[in-house]
Amino acid sequence: MGLELKKGCQYHLVVPTSMGVRLTPLNGQPMHCARLLMMQATSAETNVASVSSYLGLRVKVLTTFVKDSPIAQFIKDDLASRHMEYEGKEVPQGGPWGHRHQFNLADSGYGSRGPRVHNDRAGEVGRTLNVKDFDLERLFGKEGVQIVHMSGLIGALSPETGQFCLELARAAKRYGTKISFDLNYRASFWKNREKELRAIFTEIASVSDILVGNEEDFQLALGIEGPEAGGKDIAAKIDSFKGMISCVKKTFPNASVFATTLRQVLSTERHLWGAIMAEGNDWYVIEPREITVLDRIGGGDGFVGGLLYAILKGWEPAKWVQFGWAAGALATTLLTDYAQPADEEQIWSIWEGNARVKR
């Protein structure tokens, strides 16, 4: 196995993130028609980490909070319920028009009507994440971390968060922590910042051990030339991703694991769900299988979460992508946008296609 994890670490997984809340209408209704909403704490990075935290591994969240905010307290309580430790500066709100936690307005869709997501991130406190507020030498040097997982969403939030992710990657590399980087390119985040963010993403990718993203992520975030995305044809997507990774490996030889998911939407409740992973010179492809979907949001994060958990457990690479696929499928059966596995067996049962009752 190409990934040799550091021994004797206090933390299995650490994630930097900007926490917010997701508001979802009940009964599959669209947001503009809704009268009743479910609120949950959310972020892409904690969605990933939830697989490991629910299955007993030690997880730490690096974030920032609005001081004396009831939403901040709600988020802290939620992270604790997910068995996650957290560390973060308390930032004064600064009056009614100051800082707040982001709001994610996301309905689940129904039948022929697809989900719609609206991000309300004005005044987002997570944009103030600053490396000066964290003791990276203590975290990586004294306590020890096996994997740090970062997302392009955090790297692109602000100049401060970009520098924060850079310093995290540098410290992790210095102390032998493996680095997972989900590119998560967002055009709206990159507008008028292309040169700045390209440099940041390129440096992080150059020291990463695990890179996650589709063809467009690699081309738009890292400037890698490659084949066009395969459109709706799943076979074309597989060939396109393989061609892309062949190009990426030459530019980023430090990385040994590359992965992405495959999804074809038949209806809101019926998807074809697959995955591709390259580990070293070996390819692992899960041909898309039909899954039943309650809420699709978070399936991709569940995949990455399952992948990282399998790596942390030291399993053989073939199981990494299988467990990731099944963890992503599990997330789509839940009202939350993150997987909450009861145990490993529950996830493996999904992989095996076993939906029989367990008594």
N, C-alpha and C positions, 0 to 999 in steps of 0.2 A: 504494500500500500504506500502511495507516494506521500500521504499526509501523516507525518509523525507528530502527534500532539505533545505539547509540553507537559511534563509530569509535576505532581506536587502543587497544583494550582488551587487557590481558594474558590475561583469561579470557573464554571464550565463555559459560560456564554455571557458576554457583555454587549449591550446595544445602546448607542446614543440615539436619542429620539426627541421629537416635539409632540407632547401629548395633547389630545383634544377629546371632544365628545362627538359621537355619532348619534344623530336623531333619525329614527326610522319609523315611518307610518305603520300602523298595525294592519293586518289582514291584506298585505300586498298592495295597499292603496298608493297612488302617486302623491308626492309631497304637496302639490297645490290643492289637492282635495282632502287632505288629512285633517283630522280633528284630535286624534290621539296619537302620541309619539312614544316610542321606547328610546331611552337614553342609555348609552354605554360609553365607557372610556375606550379610546382607540388611538392607534398609530400603527403604521405599517411594520415598524421594527419590533414593537412589542407583540404584534400579531405573530411574527416569526418566532419570537422567543417563547411564546406560550406553549408550544409543543414540548419544549424541554422543561419548562417550569412545572407543567402539570404532570410530567412523567418523572419528576423527582430530581432533576439536575438543578444546580445552583445558578441562578440568573441574576444579573444586576443591570438596572436601567440607569443611564446617565441622561438627565433631562433638566428642566427648569420649571419653576412653578410661579404662579401669581400669588403673592403673599396675602393671606387672610381671605382668599377666594373660596366660596363653597364648591365651585367646580374643581378647584385644585384638591380640596379635601375628598371629593368624590373620586377623583383620579387616584389619589394615594390609597384610598380604601380598596379600590378596584385592583390595583397592582398587588396589594398585600393579599387579596383574596386569590390572586393567581400565583401566589407563592414566589413573588418577585421582590427582590430588594431594590431600593432606588436611592439615588443621590442627586441633589440638584439645588441650585441657588433659589432663594425666595426673593422674587423681584417685586417691588412695590407696584401696585396697579397704576398709580399716577393719575388718579381721577377717573371720571366716567368715560373719558375718551382715550384712556391709556391702554395698558397691556391686558390681554385676555388669552384664554386657551382657544384654539381653533374650533370651529363648528363644521362638522361634516354632515350635510343634509342629503341622505341617501335612501331612496325607496328601493324595494326589492324587485319591482316589476311583477308581471303576472301574465302567463300565457303568451300571447303575441306581442304584449307591451313590454319592452325591455326596461331594465333599471335605469334610473337617472341619478347622477351624483352631482351635487353642487357644493363646492368648497368655499367656506366663508372664513378667510384667514387674516382679515384686517386686524392689526394690532397683536398678531400672534407672538406670545411670549417666547416661544421656541426659537424665534429668530435672534434672540439675544444670547443663545448658547455660546459660551466663551471658554477657551482652553484654560484661561487664568483661574476659572472657578473650580477646577478639578486638579487633584494631585495625581498626575499620570505615573510618576515614579513609584508612588505607593501602590497604585492599582496594578500596574504591570510588573513592577520590580519586586515588591514585598509580598503582596497578596497573590498575584499570579492569575492569569487568564488563559484559558485554552484557545478560545475563538472569540474575536470581536467581529460583530456583524454590523456593517454600515450600509446605508442606502443613499442613492443619489438624491432622494427627496430631501434628506437632511443636508447633504453637501451643498445643495443649490439654494437653500432657504435664504441665506444672506452671506455677505463676505465673512462675518464672524463664524457662522456655522461651517463654511467651507474651510476656513483655517483650522477650526476645531477638529474636523474630520481628518485633515492632513496631519495634524499633530498626533491624533490618536493612531493613525496608520504608522507614523514614524516611530512612536513609542512601542507599539505592538511589535513591529519588525525588530526593533532593538532588543527586545526581551524574549523573542522567540514565540510570540503569540501568533497563531494563524489568523489570517484576515479574510473575511468573506465580504464581498462587495456586490450588492444588487444595484445595477446601474440606474434603473428607474428614471429614464430621461423624460423630462416634462418641458415642452416647448415654451410654455408660459413662464416657467422659472428661468429659462435661459435667455429670454429676450433682452437684447442689448448687453449681455454678459458672456457672450460666446467664448471670447479669447480667455477671459479669467477662468471660467468654469472648465474649459477644455484642458487647461494646464493642471488644475486641481484634480480632475477626474483621471487624467493620464498618469499623474504621479501615484495616486491611490491604486489604480489598476496595476501599475508596475510592481508594486510590492504585495499585491493580493495573491492569495493561494486559491481562492474560490471566486469565480466570476459568474454572475447570474444576469441574464438579459436576453432579449430577442435580437433579431438581426438589426432592426432599426435602432435599438439601444446602443449596440456596438458601433454602428456607423455614425449616429448623430452625436453620441456622447464622447466617443473616442476617435472619431474620424477615420475609422478603418474602412478601406475600400473593400467591397464584397458584392455578392450577388443580391439582386432585388429580393425583397420579401416574397414569400410564395403565395400570398393571397389566401383564398379559402381552401385551396387544394392542400390537404394535410401532407401528402407524399412530397409535394413541392416544398413545403415548409421544412420538412426534415432534411431534404437535400440542401436547401438554402442555408439552414443553420450549420450543417456540417461544413459547407463551403466557407462560411463566415469564420468558424472557429479555426479552420486551417490557416486563415489569414491572421487571426488574433494571436495564435500561438507564437508566430514569428516575432510579433511586436512585444508581447508580454510573456516571455518564457518562464517567469517565476510562477505563474498560475499553473496548477495541475488539474483543476476541476472546473468544468464549464457546464452550465445547465440552463434549461428553459422549459416552459410548459407548452402544451399544444391544446387549443380549445376550439371546437366548432360548435356554435350555438344552433340547436335544432328548434328549441323554444326556450322560454325563460326557465322552465322546469326540466328540460332535457338537453344535456350537453354531451358531446364527445370529448373526452378528457384524456390527454396523453402527456408524455414528457420525453426529453432527450437529455442525456448526460454524457460528457466525455471525461474520462479519468485517465491521465497519461495518454497512451496510444489506443486505449480501448473505448469503444462506443457502447452505450446502453440506451436502447430505444423502447419505450412503451407505446405501442400502437394505441391510438385513441379508442377508449371503451365508453359506452354510454353510462352516464351517471344521472341520478335524479337530484335536482337542485332545489333547495328551499330558498337560499339567498347566495348568489354567486360571489358577492364581495368578500375578499379575503382568501379565496381559493389559492391564488398564487403565493401569498404569504405562507399559507399552510404548507404548500409544497416545499418552500425553502426551509421552513421550520422543521419539517420531517427529515429533509436531507441533512441538515446540520445535526439534528439529534442522532441520526444513524452514524454520522461521522464521529461524533463525540463518543458514541458507544463502541467504536472500534470495529464495526461490522465490515464485511467484505463489500466492495463497491457496488455490486449488483443489487444489494439490499438498500443502498443509499437512495437510489432513484425510486425503487418500489415503495419504500416507506414514505418518501416524499410525496409520491403520487397519491397514496392512500390518505395521508394526512391532509392534503389539499382537498381531496374528495370529502373527507370528514367535515372540514370547515364549511363546505357548501350545504351541509345538512343542518346547520345551526343558525340561530337568530343572530348570534354575535358574529363579527367578522374575523374571528380567530378560532382555531381549533381548541377544544377542551377535552382531550382524550381521557377516558377513565383509566386506561392502561394500554400497554403495547398491544395486547391481544385484540383490543377493539379495532385498532388501526390495521393490524394484519388480517383481521376478518374481512375488512373492506377490500383489501388487496386480493384476497382469495375469493371474493364474491359471495361470502357467507353472511347472509342477512337473517339467518334463523334466530329465533329467540334463545337467549342464554338464561338459564334458570339456576 
